[in-house]
Amino acid sequence: MQPWQSPSSPSVPALPGKGELPSVFDTSRQAKLVAGTASSASIYVCGITPYDATHMGHAATYVAFDILNRVWRDAGADVRYVQNVTDVDEPLLERAAATGQSWEDLAHREIELFHSDMTALRVLPPSHYVGVVESISLIAQHVEQLQRSGAGYDVDTDLYFAADAAEGFGSVSHYDRETMLAFFAERGGDPGRAGKKDPLDWLLWRGERPGEPAWDSPVRRGRPGWHVECSAIAMHYLGVPVDVQGGGSDLIFPHHEMCAAQATAASGEPLATAYVHAGMVGYEGEKMSKSRGNLVFVSKLLEAGVDPMAIRLALLDHHYRTDWEWTAADLEAAGARLRSWRAAVARRSGADAGPLVAAVRNSLADDLDAGSALHAFDGWAASDGDDAGAPALAVAVADRLLGVAL
């Protein structure tokens, strides 16, 4: 499978002055901290497993980290952003088998659809969009490092990471053992696997199975486990510690906990300075997820003629860290807001937009508070004034900082 390429980035207008570096909520500290520096910032966001289309839970996460990317850029930082794609894994293989298609074709189609959805939502693409298949060699090198550190051991033809070899294991999530075991079983783990030293030990490398894709490597013929791909890719493309590792809150454990453990075991350094997590999006009383089938797809809304900027505004109206439920009323309200903003910037003049620039910057610098930024824009749009340059400046504010094209 060929290396994946990031889609082209939309042009982003300039604003007068610079914004502030953002504070974000670090799950491991349970506190806000300023992320990045005035000159540079790095972020690794865990990507999709491409066996189905982009739903609102995905979109909310990637739009949230797009805001962080935009705020960093507005503060003058050179942003290095890496996102992976798990283009070989059990869920993908199972869906391909169930639908009678090749896993390669399924992955390719869904990745292209994901890129199309992100482009429509004006999400700035990562510097590197990296698939597992193209990264087999570097992941295998990472696994070899873990073997040399004494953290890996064999279970039949597979290689596992010993949780008790991980210094500070649990420091990302702060979950107790009972909670860890429950989430591990629920989220792709195998606590009941015979032959493991501890139920929380996790798969580093899966030995070849009949009928499954496998690659030759110095580890053995097979393919990587889920968690090791992200620590390997992050370390290779960004170095450690990364300023922010991001993803949905369902990745706190096991995925981010285990990624962090692997990076520390291999390098002696933490994987990230801050672990930042977006809340879960529900629908009809349940968390939106592929396993439940209660999904609202970005592509389906776009096919129905919904303005992608209305979708983006609906997502931004909820603080990224909160859990919330998608409703038709959210989308209707976002559409009304979009019409109001567009009517305001279509006027020949408007209220001075300088305070709007400051208000939006201040809101987003405070843990990406997009909701407050939207309300500030509402206030400007409802005001009158005779500043002929205000509508154009307001358009630039919406575009550069909120990613909303008016």
C-alpha positions as CSV (number, residue, x, y, z in Angstrom):
1,M,0.0,0.0,0.0
2,Q,1.4,3.4,-1.0
3,P,2.3,6.1,1.6
4,W,-0.6,8.3,2.4
5,Q,-0.4,12.0,1.6
6,S,-2.1,14.8,3.5
7,P,-4.7,16.7,1.5
8,S,-3.8,20.2,0.4
9,S,-4.1,22.9,3.0
10,P,-6.6,25.8,2.6
11,S,-5.1,29.3,2.6
12,V,-5.4,31.0,6.0
13,P,-5.6,34.8,6.1
14,A,-3.4,37.0,8.4
15,L,-4.6,39.0,11.3
16,P,-3.0,42.1,12.9
17,G,-0.7,41.3,15.8
18,K,-0.3,37.8,17.4
19,G,-2.4,35.7,19.7
20,E,-1.3,34.1,22.9
21,L,-0.1,30.6,23.4
22,P,-3.0,28.4,24.4
23,S,-3.5,26.7,27.7
24,V,-5.0,23.2,27.4
25,F,-6.2,20.7,30.0
26,D,-3.7,17.9,30.6
27,T,-5.3,14.7,31.6
28,S,-2.2,13.4,33.4
29,R,-2.0,16.4,35.6
30,Q,-5.7,17.1,35.8
31,A,-4.8,20.8,35.3
32,K,-4.4,23.4,32.5
33,L,-0.9,24.2,31.2
34,V,0.5,26.3,28.4
35,A,1.3,24.2,25.5
36,G,4.1,24.8,23.0
37,T,6.5,27.8,22.7
38,A,6.4,31.1,20.8
39,S,8.6,29.5,18.1
40,S,7.4,25.9,17.9
41,A,4.8,23.4,18.8
42,S,4.3,19.7,18.2
43,I,1.2,17.5,18.3
44,Y,0.4,13.9,17.6
45,V,-3.3,13.1,17.1
46,C,-4.4,9.5,16.9
47,G,-6.1,8.9,13.6
48,I,-8.8,6.6,12.3
49,T,-9.1,2.9,11.6
50,P,-10.5,3.2,8.1
51,Y,-13.4,0.6,8.1
52,D,-16.3,3.1,8.1
53,A,-17.0,6.7,7.3
54,T,-16.3,9.8,9.5
55,H,-19.0,10.3,12.1
56,M,-19.6,13.3,14.3
57,G,-17.5,11.9,17.1
58,H,-14.5,11.8,14.8
59,A,-15.3,15.2,13.4
60,A,-15.6,16.8,16.8
61,T,-12.2,15.5,17.8
62,Y,-10.4,16.6,14.7
63,V,-12.1,20.0,14.6
64,A,-11.0,20.5,18.3
65,F,-7.4,19.8,17.5
66,D,-7.6,21.9,14.4
67,I,-8.5,24.9,16.7
68,L,-5.3,24.2,18.7
69,N,-3.3,24.1,15.5
70,R,-4.8,27.4,14.4
71,V,-4.3,29.1,17.8
72,W,-0.6,28.0,17.8
73,R,-0.1,29.4,14.3
74,D,-1.8,32.6,15.2
75,A,0.7,32.9,18.2
76,G,3.6,32.6,15.7
77,A,4.6,29.0,16.4
78,D,5.9,26.6,13.7
79,V,3.5,23.7,14.2
80,R,4.6,20.1,13.5
81,Y,1.5,18.0,13.4
82,V,1.5,14.2,12.8
83,Q,-1.5,12.0,12.5
84,N,-1.5,8.2,12.0
85,V,-4.0,6.0,10.2
86,T,-4.4,2.4,11.4
87,D,-4.6,0.9,7.9
88,V,-4.3,-2.7,9.0
89,D,-5.9,-4.0,12.2
90,E,-8.6,-6.5,13.3
91,P,-11.7,-4.2,12.9
92,L,-10.6,-3.4,9.3
93,L,-9.9,-7.0,8.4
94,E,-13.2,-8.2,10.0
95,R,-15.2,-5.5,8.1
96,A,-13.5,-6.4,4.8
97,A,-14.2,-10.1,5.3
98,A,-17.8,-9.5,6.2
99,T,-18.4,-7.3,3.1
100,G,-16.4,-9.4,0.7
101,Q,-13.8,-6.9,-0.3
102,S,-10.1,-6.6,0.1
103,W,-8.9,-4.8,3.3
104,E,-6.6,-2.7,1.1
105,D,-9.5,-1.4,-1.0
106,L,-11.7,-0.8,2.0
107,A,-8.9,1.2,3.7
108,H,-8.2,3.2,0.6
109,R,-11.8,4.2,0.1
110,E,-12.5,5.2,3.7
111,I,-9.3,7.2,4.0
112,E,-10.1,9.1,0.8
113,L,-13.6,9.8,2.3
114,F,-12.1,10.9,5.6
115,H,-9.8,13.3,3.7
116,S,-12.8,14.6,1.8
117,D,-14.8,15.2,5.0
118,M,-11.9,16.9,6.7
119,T,-11.4,19.2,3.7
120,A,-15.0,20.1,3.6
121,L,-14.8,21.0,7.3
122,R,-11.7,23.1,6.6
123,V,-9.5,21.1,9.0
124,L,-5.9,22.0,8.4
125,P,-4.1,18.8,7.3
126,P,-1.2,17.4,9.4
127,S,2.4,17.8,8.3
128,H,2.6,14.0,8.1
129,Y,-0.3,11.6,7.6
130,V,1.3,8.2,8.3
131,G,-0.1,4.7,7.8
132,V,0.9,1.6,9.6
133,V,1.6,-0.3,6.5
134,E,4.2,2.2,5.3
135,S,5.7,2.2,8.8
136,I,6.3,-1.5,9.4
137,S,10.0,-1.1,9.4
138,L,10.2,1.8,11.9
139,I,7.6,0.2,14.1
140,A,9.6,-3.0,14.1
141,Q,12.7,-1.0,15.1
142,H,10.7,0.5,18.0
143,V,9.6,-3.0,19.1
144,E,13.3,-4.2,19.0
145,Q,14.1,-1.3,21.4
146,L,11.4,-2.5,23.7
147,Q,12.8,-6.0,23.6
148,R,16.3,-4.8,24.4
149,S,14.9,-2.9,27.4
150,G,13.5,-6.1,28.8
151,A,9.9,-5.1,28.5
152,G,8.9,-7.6,25.9
153,Y,8.1,-11.3,26.2
154,D,6.7,-14.1,24.1
155,V,3.2,-15.6,24.3
156,D,3.1,-18.4,21.7
157,T,4.0,-16.6,18.4
158,D,3.1,-13.1,19.7
159,L,5.2,-10.6,21.6
160,Y,3.7,-8.7,24.6
161,F,4.8,-5.7,26.7
162,A,4.9,-6.3,30.4
163,A,2.9,-3.6,32.2
164,D,5.1,-4.0,35.3
165,A,8.1,-3.0,33.2
166,A,6.6,0.5,32.6
167,E,7.8,3.2,34.9
168,G,4.9,5.3,36.0
169,F,2.3,3.1,34.4
170,G,-1.1,4.6,35.2
171,S,0.1,8.2,35.4
172,V,-1.8,9.3,32.3
173,S,-5.2,8.0,33.3
174,H,-4.9,7.6,37.1
175,Y,-7.4,4.8,36.9
176,D,-7.4,2.0,39.4
177,R,-6.7,-1.5,38.4
178,E,-10.3,-2.6,38.2
179,T,-11.2,0.3,35.9
180,M,-8.1,-0.4,33.7
181,L,-9.2,-4.1,33.3
182,A,-12.7,-3.1,32.4
183,F,-11.6,-0.6,29.8
184,F,-8.9,-2.9,28.4
185,A,-11.6,-5.6,27.8
186,E,-14.0,-3.1,26.3
187,R,-11.5,-1.3,24.1
188,G,-9.7,-3.9,22.1
189,G,-7.6,-5.6,24.8
190,D,-7.2,-9.2,25.8
191,P,-7.0,-9.4,29.6
192,G,-8.1,-13.1,29.5
193,R,-5.3,-14.3,27.1
194,A,-3.7,-17.4,28.4
195,G,0.1,-17.3,28.9
196,K,0.3,-13.6,29.8
197,K,2.1,-12.6,33.0
198,D,-0.5,-10.0,33.8
199,P,-3.9,-9.4,32.3
200,L,-3.0,-5.8,31.6
201,D,0.0,-6.8,29.4
202,W,-0.6,-5.8,25.8
203,L,0.3,-6.9,22.3
204,L,3.4,-5.4,20.7
205,W,3.7,-7.7,17.7
206,R,1.2,-10.3,16.3
207,G,2.8,-13.3,14.8
208,E,1.6,-14.4,11.3
209,R,-1.8,-16.1,11.1
210,P,-3.1,-18.0,8.1
211,G,-5.1,-15.7,5.8
212,E,-4.0,-12.5,7.6
213,P,-1.6,-9.9,6.2
214,A,2.0,-10.1,7.5
215,W,5.4,-8.6,6.9
216,D,8.9,-9.8,7.3
217,S,10.8,-8.0,10.1
218,P,13.7,-8.4,12.5
219,V,11.1,-9.1,15.2
220,R,9.4,-11.9,13.4
221,R,7.0,-12.2,10.5
222,G,3.7,-10.6,11.4
223,R,2.3,-7.2,12.1
224,P,2.3,-4.6,14.9
225,G,-0.1,-4.3,17.7
226,W,-2.3,-1.2,17.9
227,H,-0.6,0.7,20.7
228,V,2.9,0.4,19.5
229,E,2.2,2.0,16.1
230,C,1.5,5.4,17.7
231,S,4.5,5.6,20.0
232,A,6.8,4.5,17.1
233,I,5.4,7.1,14.6
234,A,5.3,9.9,17.1
235,M,8.9,9.3,18.2
236,H,10.2,9.0,14.7
237,Y,8.5,12.1,13.2
238,L,8.4,14.4,16.2
239,G,10.8,13.2,18.9
240,V,9.9,13.1,22.5
241,P,8.4,14.7,24.4
242,V,5.7,15.8,22.0
243,D,4.0,19.0,23.3
244,V,0.5,17.4,23.0
245,Q,-0.8,13.9,22.3
246,G,-4.4,14.2,21.4
247,G,-7.5,12.1,20.8
248,G,-10.9,11.2,22.1
249,S,-11.4,10.5,25.8
250,D,-11.9,6.9,25.0
251,L,-8.2,6.7,24.2
252,I,-7.1,7.7,27.7
253,F,-7.0,4.0,28.5
254,P,-5.7,1.8,27.3
255,H,-4.3,3.5,24.2
256,H,-2.6,6.6,25.5
257,E,-1.5,5.0,28.7
258,M,0.2,2.2,26.8
259,C,1.7,4.5,24.1
260,A,3.2,6.6,26.9
261,A,4.6,3.5,28.6
262,Q,6.3,2.3,25.4
263,A,7.9,5.6,24.7
264,T,9.3,5.9,28.2
265,A,10.6,2.3,28.1
266,A,12.3,2.9,24.7
267,S,13.7,6.4,25.3
268,G,13.7,7.2,29.0
269,E,11.6,10.3,28.1
270,P,7.8,10.9,28.4
271,L,5.9,10.6,25.2
272,A,4.1,13.9,25.7
273,T,4.1,17.0,27.9
274,A,0.3,17.1,27.8
275,Y,-2.3,14.5,27.0
276,V,-5.4,16.3,25.8
277,H,-8.7,14.6,25.2
278,A,-11.9,15.5,23.5
279,G,-15.2,14.4,24.9
280,M,-17.6,11.8,23.5
281,V,-20.5,12.7,21.2
282,G,-23.7,10.9,21.8
283,Y,-26.8,10.3,19.7
284,E,-30.2,9.1,20.8
285,G,-29.0,8.5,24.4
286,E,-25.8,6.5,23.6
287,K,-22.2,7.3,22.8
288,M,-21.9,7.5,19.0
289,S,-19.8,4.5,18.0
290,K,-19.4,2.1,15.1
291,S,-20.1,-0.9,17.4
292,R,-23.5,0.6,18.4
293,G,-24.3,1.7,14.8
294,N,-25.8,5.0,16.0
295,L,-23.8,7.1,13.7
296,V,-24.4,10.5,12.0
297,F,-21.9,10.7,9.1
298,V,-20.4,13.9,7.9
299,S,-20.5,12.6,4.3
300,K,-24.2,11.9,4.5
301,L,-25.0,15.4,5.8
302,L,-22.9,16.8,3.0
303,E,-24.7,14.7,0.4
304,A,-28.0,16.0,1.8
305,G,-26.9,19.5,1.0
306,V,-25.9,20.6,4.6
307,D,-23.4,23.5,4.5
308,P,-20.1,22.1,6.0
309,M,-19.6,25.4,7.9
310,A,-22.9,24.8,9.7
311,I,-21.6,21.4,10.7
312,R,-18.4,23.0,11.9
313,L,-20.2,25.6,13.9
314,A,-22.4,23.0,15.5
315,L,-19.3,21.1,16.7
316,L,-17.6,24.3,17.9
317,D,-20.6,25.2,20.1
318,H,-19.7,22.5,22.5
319,H,-16.5,22.7,24.6
320,Y,-14.1,20.1,23.3
321,R,-13.7,18.4,26.7
322,T,-17.4,17.9,27.3
323,D,-19.5,14.9,26.5
324,W,-22.6,16.0,24.5
325,E,-25.4,14.7,22.2
326,W,-25.8,15.5,18.6
327,T,-29.3,16.7,17.7
328,A,-31.0,18.1,14.7
329,A,-31.7,21.3,16.8
330,D,-27.9,21.8,17.1
331,L,-27.5,21.8,13.3
332,E,-30.5,24.1,12.8
333,A,-29.1,26.6,15.3
334,A,-25.7,26.4,13.7
335,G,-27.3,27.1,10.3
336,A,-29.1,30.2,11.7
337,R,-25.9,31.4,13.2
338,L,-24.0,31.0,9.9
339,R,-26.7,32.9,8.0
340,S,-26.5,35.7,10.7
341,W,-22.7,36.0,10.4
342,R,-22.8,36.0,6.6
343,A,-25.4,38.7,6.5
344,A,-23.3,40.8,8.9
345,V,-20.1,40.5,6.8
346,A,-22.0,41.3,3.6
347,R,-22.8,44.8,4.9
348,R,-20.8,47.7,3.7
349,S,-19.6,48.6,7.2
350,G,-19.9,47.3,10.7
351,A,-18.9,47.8,14.3
352,D,-15.1,48.0,15.0
353,A,-13.9,44.4,14.7
354,G,-10.7,45.0,16.7
355,P,-12.3,44.0,20.0
356,L,-13.7,40.9,18.2
357,V,-10.2,39.8,17.3
358,A,-9.1,40.2,20.9
359,A,-12.2,38.4,22.3
360,V,-11.9,35.4,20.0
361,R,-8.1,35.1,20.6
362,N,-8.6,35.3,24.4
363,S,-11.4,32.7,24.4
364,L,-9.5,30.2,22.3
365,A,-6.2,30.7,24.3
366,D,-8.2,29.6,27.4
367,D,-8.4,25.9,26.8
368,L,-9.8,26.3,23.3
369,D,-13.1,27.8,24.5
370,A,-14.7,28.0,21.1
371,G,-18.2,28.5,22.5
372,S,-17.2,31.8,24.0
373,A,-15.5,32.8,20.8
374,L,-18.8,32.1,18.9
375,H,-20.8,34.2,21.3
376,A,-18.3,37.1,20.8
377,F,-18.8,36.9,17.1
378,D,-22.6,36.8,17.6
379,G,-22.3,40.1,19.5
380,W,-20.3,41.7,16.8
381,A,-22.7,40.5,14.1
382,A,-25.7,42.0,16.0
383,S,-24.0,45.4,16.4
384,D,-24.0,48.3,14.0
385,G,-21.2,50.6,13.1
386,D,-19.6,52.6,10.3
387,D,-16.2,51.0,10.1
388,A,-15.8,50.1,6.4
389,G,-13.0,47.6,7.1
390,A,-14.8,45.7,9.8
391,P,-16.6,43.1,7.7
392,A,-13.4,42.0,6.0
393,L,-11.6,41.8,9.4
394,A,-14.4,39.7,10.8
395,V,-14.2,37.4,7.8
396,A,-10.5,36.9,8.5
397,V,-11.2,36.2,12.2
398,A,-13.7,33.5,11.4
399,D,-11.4,32.0,8.8
400,R,-8.0,32.1,10.6
401,L,-9.1,31.2,14.1
402,L,-12.4,29.3,13.9
403,G,-11.9,27.7,10.5
404,V,-15.3,29.1,9.3
405,A,-15.4,30.4,5.7
406,L,-18.0,33.2,5.4
